[in-house]
Amino acid sequence: MVVTKNGENVYPDDVEIQLGTVPQVSELSILGIPDGRGGERLACAAVAEDRTPEGEELAREELT
């Protein structure tokens, strides 16, 4: 799958590989969702390694 972002092709698998190095994340998936302007936005669904609220917040901070 290819996502068009700002006129450029972005491959979700490449983004998953990069974000997969974040130690606070045990699982993740990158998705393309319509942006309403004919392109797409990237979205990330992730599972924190530490599933406490603090662990989830730390994972969120590392991914953004």
Residue frames as qw, qx, qy, qz and C-alpha x, y, z in Angstrom:
[[0.000, 0.890, 0.456, 0.000, 0.00, 0.00, 0.00],
 [0.388, 0.163, 0.001, 0.907, 1.12, 3.55, -0.72],
 [0.101, -0.824, -0.460, 0.315, -0.21, 6.66, 1.04],
 [0.372, 0.566, 0.158, 0.719, -0.04, 10.00, -0.76],
 [0.401, -0.763, -0.302, 0.407, 1.00, 12.70, 1.72],
 [0.050, -0.834, 0.133, 0.534, 1.65, 16.24, 0.49],
 [0.627, 0.690, -0.241, -0.268, 2.01, 14.89, -3.04],
 [0.145, 0.549, -0.822, 0.035, 4.64, 12.34, -2.04],
 [0.849, -0.096, -0.479, -0.203, 4.33, 8.58, -1.77],
 [0.277, -0.529, 0.670, -0.441, 4.79, 7.26, 1.75],
 [0.663, 0.018, -0.735, -0.144, 5.01, 3.54, 2.38],
 [0.674, -0.598, 0.086, -0.424, 3.35, 2.54, 5.68],
 [0.956, -0.101, -0.179, 0.209, 5.68, -0.46, 6.00],
 [0.512, 0.417, -0.271, 0.700, 8.66, 1.92, 6.10],
 [0.297, -0.617, 0.183, -0.706, 7.00, 4.01, 8.81],
 [0.897, -0.382, -0.078, -0.205, 6.17, 0.85, 10.81],
 [0.837, 0.126, -0.283, 0.450, 9.82, -0.22, 10.67],
 [0.207, 0.503, -0.276, 0.793, 10.96, 3.17, 12.01],
 [0.512, -0.520, 0.156, -0.665, 8.34, 3.37, 14.76],
 [0.938, -0.163, -0.298, -0.076, 8.86, -0.30, 15.59],
 [0.584, 0.269, -0.483, 0.594, 12.17, 0.65, 17.19],
 [0.312, -0.571, 0.224, -0.726, 10.37, 2.53, 20.00],
 [0.272, 0.081, -0.916, 0.283, 10.88, 0.29, 23.05],
 [0.305, 0.094, 0.549, -0.773, 7.70, 1.50, 24.78],
 [0.701, 0.273, -0.110, -0.650, 5.55, 0.01, 21.97],
 [0.539, -0.146, 0.829, -0.003, 4.83, -3.72, 21.67],
 [0.431, 0.408, 0.744, 0.307, 2.63, -3.64, 18.53],
 [0.161, 0.594, 0.049, -0.787, 1.68, -1.04, 15.95],
 [0.491, 0.446, 0.665, 0.343, 0.05, -0.59, 12.58],
 [0.014, -0.376, 0.136, 0.917, 0.19, 2.37, 10.20],
 [0.378, 0.586, 0.716, 0.023, -2.94, 3.22, 8.22],
 [0.089, 0.057, 0.297, 0.949, -3.80, 5.68, 5.49],
 [0.131, 0.647, 0.689, -0.299, -7.02, 7.62, 6.03],
 [0.296, 0.674, 0.393, 0.551, -8.60, 10.16, 3.63],
 [0.310, -0.254, -0.260, 0.879, -7.66, 13.76, 4.43],
 [0.218, 0.774, 0.491, -0.335, -10.66, 15.33, 2.65],
 [0.143, 0.810, -0.244, -0.514, -8.41, 17.02, 0.05],
 [0.808, 0.510, -0.241, -0.170, -7.82, 14.07, -2.24],
 [0.353, 0.510, -0.737, 0.267, -4.82, 12.78, -0.32],
 [0.804, -0.377, -0.460, -0.013, -4.36, 10.73, 2.78],
 [0.263, -0.759, 0.447, -0.395, -3.11, 11.16, 6.33],
 [0.531, 0.153, -0.808, 0.204, -1.10, 8.63, 8.24],
 [0.663, -0.552, 0.130, -0.489, -2.60, 7.19, 11.39],
 [0.337, 0.320, -0.848, 0.256, -0.91, 4.91, 13.89],
 [0.817, -0.440, -0.094, -0.360, -2.62, 2.34, 16.08],
 [0.370, 0.462, -0.713, 0.376, -0.24, 1.22, 18.82],
 [0.814, -0.501, -0.286, -0.073, -0.17, -0.97, 21.92],
 [0.111, -0.812, 0.476, -0.319, 2.04, 0.17, 24.77],
 [0.544, 0.197, -0.779, 0.240, 4.51, -2.33, 26.24],
 [0.097, -0.161, -0.707, 0.681, 3.46, -1.11, 29.71],
 [0.164, -0.513, -0.664, -0.518, -0.34, -0.98, 29.62],
 [0.247, -0.604, -0.508, 0.562, -0.70, 1.27, 32.64],
 [0.202, 0.945, 0.258, -0.014, -1.92, 4.84, 32.01],
 [0.266, -0.830, 0.337, 0.355, 1.63, 6.09, 32.62],
 [0.532, -0.150, 0.710, 0.435, 3.10, 3.55, 30.19],
 [0.439, 0.651, 0.581, 0.214, 0.54, 4.43, 27.54],
 [0.035, 0.986, 0.038, -0.161, 1.32, 8.13, 27.93],
 [0.398, -0.618, 0.529, 0.423, 5.06, 7.48, 27.61],
 [0.536, 0.188, 0.724, 0.392, 4.50, 5.43, 24.43],
 [0.296, 0.861, 0.411, 0.058, 2.28, 8.20, 23.02],
 [0.145, -0.923, 0.191, 0.302, 4.96, 10.80, 23.73],
 [0.483, -0.367, 0.656, 0.450, 7.63, 8.69, 22.03],
 [0.486, 0.403, 0.707, 0.318, 5.48, 8.23, 18.91],
 [0.210, 0.923, 0.321, 0.042, 4.65, 11.93, 18.45]]
